[in-house]
Amino acid sequence: MRTRVPVDLTGAAQTMLTTLYLKALDADFDRPVLGDRFAKDAAHLIDYDWHEIGITGRWAPLVTVRTAQYDIWTRQFLAVHQHATVLHIGCGLDSRVFRIDPDPRVQWYDIDYPAVVALRKKVFPPRPSYHLIAASATSPSWLHEIPADRPVLLLAEGVSMYLKQHEGVALLRRVVDRFPSGELQIDFFNWLGIRSQKAQTLVRRSGSTLHWAVNDPQDILRSVPGVRLLAAVTFFEASTFPRAPAGFRSMRTLLRTAPPVRKALQYHRYAFGPIQSPALSSPVEF
Ligand SMILES: C[S@@+](CC[C@H](N)C(=O)[O-])C[C@H]1O[C@@H](n2cnc3c(N)ncnc32)[C@H](O)[C@@H]1O
């Protein structure tokens, strides 16, 4: 049996314990949304009192619906671009690279703060064409180290809200400027998601602060030249939402009348450069 790994994180870095925990709980459900056995194994390996998280498995779909949606979009991108580079920022302890198990021709970079990367190295094994970068995603220097000769997929799940708007916009612009073509797959909170941060257990307990609100894809189209929208859905309209239990699904009907609540969690997907993109429709009127 492997020795359990102690953990001592604060602030934004700590929030990834909650997303890991909810994915691990989901893996044990009769009808999981994500079914991530790697998350379950990782949570077992970490020496942490998970009750401290203060959230029950009932809320797991808030994370797993999003993760499952980005897994689908990642697979779609990699099905077309077998020689791609993936930049997965704010990876936390997410096991996407193991769930997707990309072709070794794909160069996959997981990027997070040094304390998170150090923990990740103790929890997950290395694999071919897989790289870890211990840095803030907003620092311009790490991007210079990455060869820019292939299409890129920038994946940022559950991270944008921890960045200041000017930092997030600068990061997206840097990626678009550096690579010949690619996609940006990134989720956002709208103004209500940011303003209600004190009511969010994950944020309050970690002592982190949320900054960047995006209300509409137009916010990104206006501030990041060269990108075009492929898809934008809310939590409730994600293609993976129907996998959530009936209790969650009934909320959708309830919230139809309150657009700011319905649009609090948004999953966006953009392309740039001469790239082959799947024909997608955006079911949400933003
Ligand atoms: C809510 S967790 C999400 C983790 C993972 N993406 C998931 O969905 O399970 C937020 C993650 O973003 C990371 N993060 C926040 N700000 C960051 C930054 N400036 N640079 C790198 N990582 C950052 C945190 O360390 C944490 O791992």
The ligand as an SDF file (V2000), in Angstrom:
LIG
                    3D

 27 29  0  0  0  0  0  0  0  0999 V2000
  -11.3190   25.1870   -8.5250 C   0  0  0  0  0  0  0  0  0  0  0  0
   -9.7350   24.5290   -8.8060 S   0  0  0  0  0  0  0  0  0  0  0  0
   -9.9990   23.6610  -10.3420 C   0  0  0  0  0  0  0  0  0  0  0  0
   -8.9970   22.5850  -10.5560 C   0  0  0  0  0  0  0  0  0  0  0  0
   -9.2480   21.7320  -11.8100 C   0  0  0  0  0  0  0  0  0  0  0  0
   -9.2340   22.5070  -13.0010 N   0  0  0  0  0  0  0  0  0  0  0  0
  -10.5560   21.0100  -11.6720 C   0  0  0  0  0  0  0  0  0  0  0  0
  -11.5070   21.3560  -12.3950 O   0  0  0  0  0  0  0  0  0  0  0  0
  -10.6270   20.1080  -10.8420 O   0  0  0  0  0  0  0  0  0  0  0  0
   -8.8000   25.9600   -9.3220 C   0  0  0  0  0  0  0  0  0  0  0  0
   -7.3800   25.6300   -9.7140 C   0  0  0  0  0  0  0  0  0  0  0  0
   -6.8280   26.7570  -10.3880 O   0  0  0  0  0  0  0  0  0  0  0  0
   -5.5220   26.9540   -9.9230 C   0  0  0  0  0  0  0  0  0  0  0  0
   -5.1620   28.3500  -10.1470 N   0  0  0  0  0  0  0  0  0  0  0  0
   -5.7850   29.4740   -9.7400 C   0  0  0  0  0  0  0  0  0  0  0  0
   -5.1320   30.5630  -10.1430 N   0  0  0  0  0  0  0  0  0  0  0  0
   -4.0470   30.1190  -10.8480 C   0  0  0  0  0  0  0  0  0  0  0  0
   -2.9800   30.7580  -11.5120 C   0  0  0  0  0  0  0  0  0  0  0  0
   -2.8620   32.0890  -11.5430 N   0  0  0  0  0  0  0  0  0  0  0  0
   -2.0550   29.9800  -12.1220 N   0  0  0  0  0  0  0  0  0  0  0  0
   -2.1270   28.6290  -12.1030 C   0  0  0  0  0  0  0  0  0  0  0  0
   -3.1410   27.9650  -11.4770 N   0  0  0  0  0  0  0  0  0  0  0  0
   -4.0830   28.7050  -10.8550 C   0  0  0  0  0  0  0  0  0  0  0  0
   -5.5790   26.5750   -8.4570 C   0  0  0  0  0  0  0  0  0  0  0  0
   -4.3040   26.3290   -7.9140 O   0  0  0  0  0  0  0  0  0  0  0  0
   -6.4610   25.3400   -8.5350 C   0  0  0  0  0  0  0  0  0  0  0  0
   -5.7120   24.1710   -8.7730 O   0  0  0  0  0  0  0  0  0  0  0  0
  1  2  1  0
  2  3  1  0
  2 10  1  0
  3  4  1  0
  4  5  1  0
  5  6  1  0
  5  7  1  0
  7  8  2  0
  7  9  1  0
 10 11  1  0
 11 12  1  0
 11 26  1  0
 12 13  1  0
 13 14  1  0
 13 24  1  0
 14 15  1  0
 14 23  1  0
 15 16  2  0
 16 17  1  0
 17 18  1  0
 17 23  2  0
 18 19  1  0
 18 20  2  0
 20 21  1  0
 21 22  2  0
 22 23  1  0
 24 25  1  0
 24 26  1  0
 26 27  1  0
M  CHG  2   2   1   9  -1
M  END
$$$$
